[in-house]
Amino acid sequence: MNTTPPRFGYNAAAQSAALFDEGLRKHMLRVYNYMGAGLVITGLIAFFVGSTPALYVPIFSSPLKWVVMLAPLAFVFFFTFRIQTMSASAAQLTFWAFCAVMGLSLASVFLVFTGTSIARTFFIAATMFGATSLYGYVTKRDLSQFGSFLIMGLIGVIIASIVNIFLGSSALQFAISVIGIVVFVGLTAWDTQNIKEQYAENFDEESQQKLAVFGALSLYLNFVNIFQLLLNFTGERE
């Protein structure tokens, strides 16, 4: 009795796997493209505002600075709770608007640190992010087991950061920076794996685009936080 499976069945399965892999690569490339474009928007706005006294003086010398600092958080909450009901185009516009507002918030970086140290820190952050995101993409290990630990660490970092706004403790800020870098590096690998696993070729184009935008937001936030926390160690003040 011939138990060899039909050749055409094997070919069909191989073709299906190849198509899935190609679609996944395109999806991940879209995610990284959105994220990269968002970082460009943020960087350009931050640099422009940070080098224009007519803009940064009225913002950072008045209570308006709190609006600028907290606006990105409001965008994240809005995005998280409304992504399911948004159209793909609305999700993209919201993401670009968020990146622009984040640029306003990060303009203060150019007022505090030298341009050389900012560029150096950006390169270090990009290297760390790239390595951990690649690990999250290629590893066969299930990273979901670290998810709850990373989320708890993130909540702890947020609470400690808010408390330290009023305390102004350098020791606490050092601890926040160290723990925060570890948490966001871990989240980068975890989020990358999640984005990869959430991809499904039977999603329609609208759903795929929204999934890509939301994935880009997750990775964007990880990168920006790694960059900001690293500045506490590598940044040279003006």
C-alpha angles and dihedrals in degrees: 000000000000110000096173109122115242113275093228090057091055091048092050092051091047091050091048091051091047092051091048092050091049091050091048092051091050090048093051090046089053090051092051092044091054091047093047093048089049091053090050091053091047094047095048094049093044092051094045095049093040091054097044113079092192088065107033097043096062091041103047099032095057139050086270087085090072090055090050092047096048099038094082090055090052089051091052092052091046091048094048096051098039103039092096094056097039125097117239092252092050090049091053093048091049090051093050090047090050091051090050092051090047087054090058090050093049094048087092088068089070090052094053107034134047119256092240094055091046091054092046093049091048090055092049091047091048091051093049092045094047094049095048094043090051089050091051090051100048103032119105091203116108105242095184089092088070094048099092091045092051093047091051089049090050092051090049092051092049093049093045091049092052091048091049091055086073099033099044091203114170091199092053090046090053091052091046091052095049095045092040093055091051091048096048094044088053091046090052092059092041095048092047091054091047092051090050094048094045091059114105124176092216092065114108120244093259092055092044091054093049090047090051093049093049090047090050090052091053094050092042091056091049092051095046092049093048089051095049094046092047090054088069088065106030103027119107113211123231 
